[in-house]
Amino acid sequence: MNKTRTKDVVDAGAGGGGSGADARKRRAFQRRIDRDDKIEAGDWMPDEYRKSLVRQLSQHAHSEIIGMLPERNWLTRAPSLQRKAILLAKIQDEAGHGLYLYSVTETLGARRDDLIDDLHAGRAKYSSIFNYPALTWADIGAIGWLVDGAAIVNQISLCKTSYGPAARAMTRICKEESFHQRQGYDILWKLTRGSAAQRDMAQDAVNRWWWPALMMLGPRDDDSTHGAQSLRWKIKRHSNDAIRRKFLDQTVPQLQALGLDAPDPDLRYDEKSGHWRHGDIDWDEFRRVIGGAGQCNKQRLKAARRARQSQAWVREAAAAYQAKRAAAA
Ligand code: BYC
């Protein structure tokens, strides 16, 4: 099914063949991509390129916003004032990332309200990873280290995405994400050097977040709907499996330095290729979670809808202020 969809997009959008002005524009567009030109907001682009970008960028924006929820759960219970201040700053960063990304979709003609309607109605996706609960303080460490860690490996490659506004937003996001990854690692580092109970708590968190972090980088390349076309258009710069390999190579030595284990009996170093190899990923679980049946899907969407409703007065006040200023100008 997925392969057919990739093919459909390729046929409809890449446009090597065909005739007439539209086909010529598509070929010229692909030549710009091939020579690493950045595509800017007012430039001509195939409709499918625009749609694919809006899809990916809005899913990313939604992930940043929904991703605040599992961390928010620990704000009032952070173990010290300093940890609380750091976590608060991280969560505010995630909100900012969501806003940059929604703004980028607006340069492509999308309306932020429509995107958020789609999210709240369950029509739009956000990252699978945020449908898992943050049960202990160590989970905040695991989210920073593994989730932001996986995200950053992907997003560093997206700094070279072909759409200029997205590439520039991603560069800024990555700077902040690297701080997030380090704060997560620091939490786990301290716990693994604490009491036996703290070390066990860290191991338990890694056991629960390890596989979802590998899954969040998307389905295997063979099952990726958009992968081939997105690579051709340089919307994505590396495939899902390539990013997953890079993440694993970066993460296993860090796991060893923490003195923790991966919940994967088949994890091994492959001397020949020089890469770490993971065991089988439970793709049924991934499909269940993105299909809406994960542990927290319902509660995440409920919280997002409630927040939009309860904070409507802020948006209304901002709009009224803007209208007043415009009238006075
Ligand atoms: N979860 O064709 P494929 C963060 C969907 S947030 C749910 O390979 P693509 C943070 C996919 O959408 C970091 N759905 O997709 C925030 C497609 O379905 P549709 C988030 C997923 O787009 C707060 C179908 O599966 N980062 O760091 O080529 C606190 C087939 O997949 C997932 C980004 O979003 C998933 N994990 O590749 C802390 C980065 N994976 O749309 C931390 C930008 C796949 O046809 N996004 N699907 O219905 C990307 O790089 C790409 O979209 C992906 C997937 C690599 C994720």
Boltz pocket constraint, residues with backbone or C-beta under 6 A from the ligand:
constraints:
  - pocket:
      binder: B
      contacts: [[A, 55], [A, 56], [A, 59], [A, 60], [A, 61], [A, 63], [A, 64], [A, 65], [A, 66], [A, 67], [A, 68], [A, 94], [A, 125], [A, 126], [A, 127], [A, 128], [A, 129], [A, 143], [A, 147], [A, 148], [A, 151], [A, 152], [A, 154], [A, 215], [A, 216], [A, 217], [A, 218], [A, 219], [A, 220], [A, 223], [A, 224], [A, 225], [A, 226], [A, 227], [A, 230], [A, 236], [A, 240], [A, 290]]
      max_distance: 6.0
